[in-house]
Amino acid sequence: MQTKPVLTLDDVKIIAAAAEVEARANNWAVVIAIVDDGGHLMWLQRLDGVAPISAQIAPAKATTAALGKRESKVYEDIINNGRYSFLSAPYIQGMLEGGVPIIVDGHCVGAVGVSGVKSAEDAQIAKAGIAALGLTA
């Protein structure tokens, strides 16, 4: 039987706080979503002034990153490079940059999804949150 690390609520709070600091430091209104390894929502934070649709996009990006065990940007790139059939992949809706998996000892324990600004900036915020745990994305 194998064992693996698990994302805790305390971890999630640390990630969320650091992601919020990064967003506010840049005056970016965003939604921050954090999911576990199965894509189940553990945290949703909507900063003032963000477009309402971002509350749907951020969790979708996080779920895509967690289930795929890779950044959601990978899927965006696949589609942008002409593999349009990938749009039919089941359970994957957030195929836009801004979803980043949380990897601990080679195991995906969850992911952070951010929506509200440019996609690269969304990813920057997610990675800042993950870095608060001493991890690299």
Buried (B, 14 or more C-beta within 10 A) or exposed (E): EEEEBEBEEEBBBBBBBBBBBBBEEEEBBBBBBBBBBEBEBBBBBBBEEBEEEBBEBBBBBBBBBBBBEBBBBBBBEBBEEEEEEBEEBEEBBBBBBBBBBBBBEEBBBBBBBBBBBEBEBBBBBBBBBBBBBEBEB
